[in-house]
């Protein structure tokens, strides 16, 4: 029997290949602030995410005041969406900076790896919620039909929460889940109906053109 992947392995697979993430902190006025950052370590170790940034950037002050952050990944092509919650801290370890450094970063830090204004943001991951679904329009249509025939609405996609605290590697359904399939029936039906309606409309337009 194949071994079931841990939550850390699931998260690593989900965010693999998604370079840019939206990094959200709490601003000085209490409002949330988001900005795009490039994840510096493609292979997630199950505990931490790493980002390069400037030591004098506003986000550094925001993290010193409030450590809790969110990191959001999205891939339209793969139909994968991930929201990671954790605590951030500033890391100035030169050996760690050198191990993650790449020449591509010179576009942002012309002085190179020894730039005194270069620091790492280290995010200790607490939990992650993800949404996945069929990758293509045809795949979405087939999933919709299969879900209607089999009554298994989880075929339309998956929504789970991964708990990564203190070695706990649990995958659970979100509180909003009202069905056995891992997502609310009403939400699934609305999403599926939208895909099906758009597909039929596209087919009608194509037929008219011919």
C-alpha positions in Angstrom: 0.0 0.0 0.0 1.3 3.4 -1.0 2.3 5.7 1.9 0.0 8.6 2.5 1.9 11.9 2.1 2.3 14.0 5.2 0.8 17.5 5.4 4.3 19.0 4.8 4.8 16.9 1.6 1.3 17.9 0.4 2.0 21.6 0.9 5.4 21.2 -0.8 3.8 19.6 -3.8 1.1 22.3 -4.0 3.4 25.3 -4.0 6.1 23.7 -6.1 6.7 25.8 -9.2 4.7 28.8 -7.9 7.4 31.5 -7.6 5.5 34.6 -6.6 3.4 34.7 -3.4 1.3 37.5 -1.9 2.8 38.2 1.5 0.4 39.8 4.0 1.3 41.6 7.2 -0.6 43.8 9.7 0.1 47.5 9.0 0.7 50.1 11.7 -3.0 51.2 11.5 -4.2 47.6 12.0 -5.2 47.1 8.3 -3.8 44.2 6.3 -1.0 45.0 3.8 -0.1 42.6 1.0 2.8 42.6 -1.5 4.3 40.1 -4.0 7.5 38.3 -2.9 9.4 35.5 -4.5 9.8 32.3 -2.4 13.5 31.5 -2.2 13.4 27.8 -1.4 11.5 25.6 -3.8 11.8 22.5 -1.7 9.6 23.1 1.4 11.1 21.4 4.5 7.8 21.1 6.3 8.5 24.0 8.7 9.7 27.2 7.1 9.3 29.4 4.0 12.1 31.9 3.1 12.0 35.3 1.3 14.7 37.9 0.6 13.8 41.5 1.4 15.3 44.9 2.3 16.2 45.5 6.0 14.7 49.0 5.7 11.4 48.0 4.1 8.1 48.8 5.9 7.2 45.1 6.2 10.2 44.6 8.6 8.7 47.1 11.1 5.2 45.5 10.6 6.6 42.1 11.4 8.4 43.4 14.5 5.0 44.7 15.8 2.9 41.7 14.7 4.6 38.4 13.8 1.5 36.7 12.4 1.5 36.7 8.6 -0.2 35.1 5.6 1.4 33.9 2.4 -0.9 33.2 -0.5 0.0 31.1 -3.6 -2.2 30.9 -6.8 -1.7 29.1 -10.1 -4.5 29.5 -12.6 -2.9 27.0 -15.0 -2.8 24.3 -12.3 -6.0 25.4 -10.7 -4.2 25.4 -7.3 -4.7 28.0 -4.6 -3.0 27.9 -1.2 -3.2 30.1 1.9 -0.4 29.7 4.4 -0.6 31.1 8.0 2.5 31.4 10.1 4.8 33.6 12.2 7.6 35.7 10.5 10.9 36.8 11.8 14.0 38.6 10.4 17.0 36.3 9.8 20.4 37.8 9.2 22.4 34.5 9.1 25.0 35.0 6.4 25.5 31.3 5.7 21.7 30.9 5.2 21.6 34.0 2.9 24.4 32.6 0.8 22.8 29.2 0.5 19.6 30.7 -0.8 21.2 33.4 -3.0 21.0 33.2 -6.8 22.3 35.5 -9.5 18.8 36.4 -10.4 18.5 38.4 -7.1 21.1 40.9 -8.4 18.2 42.6 -10.2 16.9 43.6 -6.8 20.1 43.7 -4.8 22.9 45.0 -7.2 25.5 44.8 -4.4 25.1 41.1 -4.3 24.9 38.6 -1.5 26.9 40.9 0.8 24.5 43.8 0.5 24.1 45.1 4.1 20.5 45.9 3.4 19.7 42.3 2.4 17.9 40.1 5.0 15.8 37.0 5.0 12.2 36.7 6.1 11.7 33.4 7.8 8.1 32.2 8.1 7.4 29.4 10.5 4.3 27.7 9.0 1.4 26.9 11.3 -1.2 25.8 8.9 -2.3 26.0 5.3 -5.6 25.8 3.5 -5.8 24.8 -0.1 -8.2 24.5 -3.0 -7.6 22.4 -6.1 -9.7 21.4 -9.1 -9.6 20.1 -12.7 -7.0 21.9 -14.8 -8.8 22.4 -18.1 -12.3 23.5 -19.2 -13.0 20.1 -20.5 -11.8 18.6 -17.3 -14.1 20.8 -15.3 -17.0 19.8 -17.5 -16.3 16.1 -17.1 -15.9 16.5 -13.4 -19.3 18.3 -13.2 -21.0 15.5 -15.1 -19.2 12.8 -13.0 -20.2 14.6 -9.8 -23.9 14.8 -10.9 -24.0 11.1 -11.9 -22.2 9.7 -8.9 -23.4 12.2 -6.4 -19.8 12.6 -5.3 -19.3 16.4 -5.3 -15.7 16.1 -4.2 -15.0 15.2 -7.8 -15.3 18.9 -8.6 -12.2 19.7 -6.5 -10.7 19.5 -3.0 -10.6 21.9 -0.1 -8.5 20.9 3.0 -6.7 22.5 5.9 -3.2 21.2 6.7 -2.0 21.5 10.3 1.8 21.7 10.6 2.2 22.6 14.2 4.7 20.8 16.5 5.1 17.8 14.2 1.3 17.4 13.8 0.7 16.4 10.2 -3.1 16.4 10.0 -5.3 17.1 7.0 -8.8 18.1 7.9 -11.9 19.6 6.2 -12.5 23.3 6.7 -15.2 24.5 9.1 -17.3 25.7 6.2 -17.6 22.1 4.9 -21.1 20.8 4.9 -20.7 17.7 2.8 -18.8 14.5 2.8 -16.9 15.7 -0.2 -14.9 18.4 1.6 -16.8 21.5 0.3 -20.3 22.9 0.8 -22.8 21.5 -1.6 -24.3 24.9 -2.4 -20.8 26.3 -3.3 -20.0 23.3 -5.4 -23.3 23.5 -7.3 -22.9 27.2 -8.0 -19.3 26.7 -9.2 -20.2 23.7 -11.4 -23.3 25.5 -12.8 -21.2 28.4 -13.8 -18.7 26.2 -15.6 -21.5 24.3 -17.4 -23.3 27.5 -18.4 -20.1 29.1 -19.8 -19.3 25.9 -21.7 -22.8 25.8 -23.3 -22.6 29.6 -24.2 -19.2 29.0 -25.8 -20.6 26.1 -27.8 -23.5 28.2 -29.0 -21.3 31.0 -30.1 -19.0 28.6 -32.0 -22.0 27.0 -33.8 -23.3 30.5 -34.8 -20.0 31.4 -36.3 -20.0 28.3 -38.5 
